Amino acid sequence: MLQPTKEQIINELEKVMREESSREEVVDWAMNFIDCDEMEITDFVAWDFLKVVGGLDMIASPDEYLYSHDDIKKWISDYAEK
């Protein structure tokens, strides 16, 4: 299995921002790659980015996510430049 590119990861995060996908759906998508024992890691920056996205659905309280939309925007900005 090939790992997703930075562009694919950004696309998934943008779906969350546009409310086309839930955080949980994107975490499930990311975890399919992270948990794959046969993953061929070719881009370690994208691999790091994917692991960050794996925590997107963490909660700070029963009605609040740990990471805000501003955090997601920063992730996109930071990893797009690497």
C-alpha positions in Angstrom: 0.0 0.0 0.0 1.3 3.4 -0.9 1.1 6.2 1.6 -1.0 9.3 0.7 0.7 12.4 -0.5 0.7 15.7 1.3 -1.8 17.0 -1.3 -4.2 14.1 -0.5 -3.9 14.7 3.2 -4.6 18.4 2.7 -7.6 17.5 0.6 -9.0 15.4 3.5 -8.5 18.2 6.0 -10.1 20.7 3.6 -13.2 18.4 3.5 -13.4 18.7 7.3 -13.1 22.5 7.0 -16.0 22.6 4.4 -18.0 20.1 6.6 -18.0 17.6 3.7 -16.4 14.9 6.0 -16.4 14.5 9.7 -13.2 14.5 11.8 -13.9 10.9 12.6 -14.1 9.9 9.0 -10.8 11.6 8.2 -9.2 9.9 11.2 -10.5 6.6 10.1 -9.0 7.3 6.6 -5.6 8.2 8.1 -5.6 5.3 10.5 -6.1 2.8 7.6 -2.6 3.9 6.4 -1.0 4.3 9.9 -2.1 0.9 11.0 -1.1 -0.8 7.8 1.9 -3.2 8.4 2.6 -3.2 4.6 2.9 0.6 4.3 5.6 1.7 2.0 6.8 5.0 3.5 8.5 7.1 0.8 7.9 10.6 2.1 8.6 11.1 5.8 7.2 14.6 5.9 3.8 13.3 4.6 4.1 10.4 7.0 4.5 12.8 9.9 1.6 14.9 8.6 -0.6 11.7 8.5 0.2 10.9 12.1 -0.8 14.4 13.1 -4.1 14.0 11.3 -4.6 10.7 13.2 -5.3 12.8 16.3 -7.8 15.2 14.7 -10.8 13.8 16.6 -9.3 14.1 20.1 -11.6 15.8 22.4 -10.9 18.5 25.1 -14.3 18.2 26.7 -17.5 16.4 25.9 -18.6 19.1 23.5 -15.3 20.5 22.2 -12.5 19.1 20.0 -8.9 19.5 21.2 -7.9 21.0 17.8 -9.8 23.9 16.3 -10.2 24.9 12.7 -7.4 27.4 13.2 -5.1 24.5 14.2 -6.2 22.6 11.0 -5.4 25.7 8.9 -2.0 25.9 10.5 -1.3 22.2 9.9 -2.2 22.7 6.2 0.0 25.8 6.0 2.9 24.3 7.8 3.0 21.0 5.9 2.2 22.5 2.5 5.5 24.5 2.8 7.7 21.5 3.8 
